[in-house]
Amino acid sequence: MFGPNCEIVIHDLTHPQSSVMFTVNNHVTGREVGQSFDHLVKTVLQDEDFKEDHLSGYTFTTEDGRLIRSSTSLIRDSERKVIGAYCVNFDVDALNRMQQFIDDFLPAQADAQVEAHEADEDLENVEEIVDQLIQQIIKNSVHPSMKRHEKVELIRFMEEKGIFLMKGSVEKVASLLGISKVTVYSYLDEIKNK
């Protein structure tokens, strides 16, 4: 319906480290089956407009500098646990070039009106989703003879995905890994210093 500039990505969040399970037109962002989520925690869940398990029209820039406009909807199971995400990503680079051409060609127009948004965040829902992601990440990775370097890599993955941006996540991870908060913070310092 939207042509080759529109990408669909379906995530299985019961396997966060390799959540991408389906893509169409993956040349838009380069997403591949088996990759992990990128924008879920850092962009979607922390946006003030994230409501009712959905965020529309947020943007991000690809590694090659193209602007992508996206929408993400969470998928829940019958027990209301988040198990997936459905993402639509649209490359708006051609539209931006067209807009620039129109702006250059036509006389200056009045600035667009800015809509005021209420800051009515559903923080409880976001914390619940991040808690579920933490539990799933650790459940998929922890084993009885887990070595220190494996724990550091697990912490690195969660740091890269924005898990530690959420209040209380360090304590949650420490508890589930059977280590202290201080140890998690020392692993984070080690990761940042590399």
C-alpha positions in Angstrom: 0.0 0.0 0.0 2.8 2.5 0.8 5.4 1.0 -1.5 9.1 0.3 -1.1 9.7 3.2 1.4 7.5 1.5 4.0 9.0 -1.2 6.2 7.2 -3.6 8.6 9.0 -5.2 11.5 7.5 -7.7 13.9 9.3 -8.3 17.2 8.9 -11.3 19.5 9.7 -9.7 22.9 9.8 -13.0 24.7 13.3 -13.3 23.0 14.6 -9.7 23.4 18.2 -10.3 22.3 16.9 -11.6 18.9 13.4 -10.1 18.8 13.1 -9.3 15.1 11.1 -12.2 13.7 9.7 -10.8 10.5 10.5 -7.9 8.1 9.1 -6.5 4.9 11.2 -3.9 2.9 14.0 -4.2 5.4 16.2 -2.0 3.2 14.4 1.0 4.8 16.3 0.6 8.2 18.4 -2.5 7.5 16.7 -4.5 10.2 17.3 -8.3 9.9 15.6 -11.3 11.3 17.4 -12.2 14.5 18.4 -8.7 15.5 17.3 -7.1 18.8 15.0 -4.1 19.3 16.5 -0.6 19.0 14.0 2.1 19.8 11.6 0.4 22.2 12.8 1.7 25.5 14.8 4.8 24.6 12.3 6.3 22.2 8.9 4.6 22.4 8.3 3.8 26.0 9.8 7.1 27.3 7.8 9.3 24.9 5.1 11.4 26.6 2.7 10.5 23.8 3.0 6.7 24.4 -0.5 5.7 25.4 -2.6 2.6 25.2 0.5 0.5 24.1 1.0 2.7 21.0 3.1 5.5 19.7 2.7 7.1 16.3 4.8 9.4 14.2 8.1 9.4 16.2 11.2 9.8 14.2 14.8 8.6 14.2 17.7 8.8 11.8 19.4 5.9 10.1 23.1 5.3 10.2 23.3 6.8 6.6 21.4 9.9 7.7 17.9 9.3 6.4 14.9 10.4 8.5 12.5 7.6 9.4 9.0 8.2 10.7 7.7 5.3 12.8 4.8 3.9 14.6 5.0 1.1 17.2 2.2 -0.9 18.8 2.8 -3.5 21.5 1.3 -6.9 21.4 0.0 -8.5 24.6 -1.0 -12.1 25.3 -4.2 -13.2 27.0 -2.6 -12.5 30.4 -1.8 -8.9 29.3 1.9 -9.5 29.2 3.8 -7.7 26.5 5.0 -10.4 24.1 5.7 -8.5 20.9 5.7 -5.2 18.9 4.5 -4.3 15.5 6.5 -1.5 13.9 5.9 0.5 10.7 8.9 2.5 9.5 8.5 5.0 6.6 11.5 6.6 4.9 10.5 10.2 4.5 13.7 11.4 2.9 12.1 11.9 -0.5 9.2 13.8 1.1 11.7 16.0 2.9 13.5 16.8 -0.4 10.2 17.6 -2.0 9.2 19.9 0.9 12.6 21.6 0.6 12.0 22.1 -3.2 8.5 23.6 -2.5 9.9 25.8 0.3 12.6 27.1 -2.0 10.2 27.6 -4.9 7.2 29.2 -3.1 7.2 32.4 -1.0 7.8 32.0 2.7 4.7 30.8 4.6 3.7 31.2 8.2 5.2 28.8 10.7 3.1 25.7 11.4 1.1 25.7 14.6 2.5 23.7 17.4 0.0 21.5 19.2 0.1 21.4 23.0 0.2 18.0 24.4 -0.8 17.0 27.9 1.9 15.3 29.9 -0.3 12.4 31.0 2.3 9.6 30.9 1.3 6.1 31.9 4.6 5.5 33.8 3.3 2.5 35.6 2.6 0.7 32.2 6.1 1.6 31.0 7.8 0.3 34.1 5.8 -2.9 33.8 6.9 -3.4 30.2 10.6 -2.7 31.1 10.3 -5.1 34.0 9.0 -7.8 31.7 11.9 -7.2 29.2 14.4 -7.4 32.1 12.9 -10.7 33.2 12.8 -12.1 29.7 16.4 -11.0 28.9 17.7 -12.6 32.1 15.6 -15.7 31.7 17.0 -16.3 28.2 20.6 -15.8 29.3 21.2 -16.8 32.9 22.6 -20.3 33.6 24.0 -21.8 36.9 27.7 -21.5 35.9 27.5 -18.0 34.4 30.9 -16.3 34.3 31.6 -12.7 35.2 32.3 -11.7 31.5 28.9 -13.2 30.5 27.2 -11.0 33.2 29.1 -7.9 31.9 28.0 -8.7 28.3 24.4 -9.1 29.5 24.6 -5.7 31.4 26.2 -4.2 28.2 23.2 -5.4 26.1 20.7 -4.0 28.5 22.6 -0.7 28.7 22.7 -0.4 24.9 18.9 -1.0 24.8 18.2 1.7 27.4 17.0 -0.6 30.1 18.9 1.3 32.8 17.2 4.6 31.9 14.2 3.4 33.9 14.2 4.0 37.6 14.6 0.9 39.6 16.1 -1.2 36.8 19.5 -1.6 38.4 18.0 -3.0 41.5 15.7 -5.4 39.5 18.7 -6.6 37.4 20.9 -7.1 40.5 18.2 -9.1 42.2 17.5 -11.3 39.2 21.3 -11.9 38.6 22.0 -12.6 42.3 24.5 -9.7 42.5 24.6 -6.4 44.4 23.5 -3.0 42.9 27.1 -1.9 43.5 28.3 -4.8 41.2 25.9 -3.7 38.5 27.1 -0.1 38.7 30.8 -1.3 38.6 30.0 -3.4 35.4 28.3 -0.3 33.9 31.4 1.8 34.7 33.6 -0.9 33.2 31.5 -0.9 30.0 31.5 2.9 29.7 35.3 3.1 30.1 36.0 0.6 27.3 
